[in-house]
Amino acid sequence: MQVDKPNREPLSERDHQALQQLRQQIEQTIACGSISRKQHTAILAQIYADGVVTEQECKLFRLMQEKIWCGDLYIEP
C-alpha cells in the first residue's frame, strides 16, 4: 500500500546529513551485534534532537528494534 504524504517537504541538507549519521550509527551497532543502554539513549537523543521525528528515522529505529526482538542484536546489561 502506498501512502500519499502531500505536505511532506524534502529533507534539508542538514537533515540529510543527520539522517546519514543516524543510519551509520545504527548500522555499526547492528554489525557489532550488541548495544549498550548508553548507545540506545544516544540514538534516541539523536532522533529527537530537532523535535521532529521523520519517517526515515522511524524506519531506521524500527530496523534496530526488529534486530533486538529477533535476537540478532543483544542489549548489554
N, C-alpha and C positions, 0 to 999 in steps of 0.2 A: 504494500500500500504506500502510495506517495502522499506525503503531507505537504500542502502548499503553505508557504510562510511568506506572504507578500510584503510584510512590514520588516522583514529581516534585512538589515543593512550589511554590506560586505565588511569583512574584518579590516580594521586599520592595520598599518604596518606594525605598530606597537603590539596590537592584539595578536597578529600573526606570529610575531617573534615570541610572545608569551606562550602561545599555544605550542609552538615548536619546542620550547624549553620544557613545557609540561609533558609533551609526548616523549621527549628524550629521557626525562627523569623517570617516567612510568615504564618505558621500555627497558631501561637499565635495571630498574627494580625487579621487573619480571624476569629478566635474564639472570639476575643474581639468585632468584629463587626464594628470597626471604625479604621481609620488610619489617623494620622496627616501628614502634609506636611513634617515635620521633619523625621518621620518614613519612609515615602516614599523615601525621599532623602537618608536616611541611607541605605535602602535596595538597591537602585540603586548604591550607592557608594560601597557596598559590592560586588555586581555583577561585577562592572567594576574594582575592586581593583587590580586584577592581569593582566589587559589588555586583557584578553581573556574571552569571554562570551561562556560558554558551552551550549550544547543542554539542559542539565538538568536545568541549571539556567534559560534558556529561558522558559522552561515548567513551572517552579515554578512561575516566574514572570507573565506569561500568565494566570495562575490559579488565581493569585491575581487580575489581570486586569478584568478577567471574573466576579469575585465576585463583583467588583466595578460596572461594566456595568449592571449586573443583579439587583443591589440594595442590595445585601447581605452584602456589605462592604461599609460603609459610609466614605467619605473623610471629615475630620473635616476642618472647615474654618480657 
